[in-house]
């Protein structure tokens, strides 16, 4: 059994994992600060690691950049599922939310990784998402017309997301 670390507020996804999941808890949810989020990833990872040797990061939006920064600082995990990373340079992405996250460079990740993005994400084009996946050396899965892959996308329990995570964790 893996222990997922979620860097999102996906209540339904967390509920599906029950006590096996850990969520990051940064102090700066409303006004995101990269260092705070990276420290929150580390705390959640440490908590998850104390329960299990296999830890997978499940990141959404700015959480993808926090995970990338955490990996760049030496973090290690069994796998990473990166969902809807925003292009912090995109004109529709709120500049007050981009803040310190704009400094993170997309570098190869040290574990098997999958980036999931939508073809019509208002904060990141499919082309940019594919570029991020290439830079992270992550596989890429594009979902048709699902927005920012959040609650506004009406995904419900998002069985596709769980299937993609299961596929990522299943050896080929």
Buried (B, 14 or more C-beta within 10 A) or exposed (E): EBBBBBBBBBEEBBEBBEEBBBBBEBEBEEEBBBEBBBBBBBBBBEBBBEEBEBBBBBBBBBBBBBBBBBBBEEBEBBBBBBBBBBBBEBEEBEEEBBBBBEEBEBEEBBBBBBBBBBEBBEBBBBEBBBBBBEBBBBBBBBBEEBBBBBEEBEBEEBEBBBEBBEEBBEEE
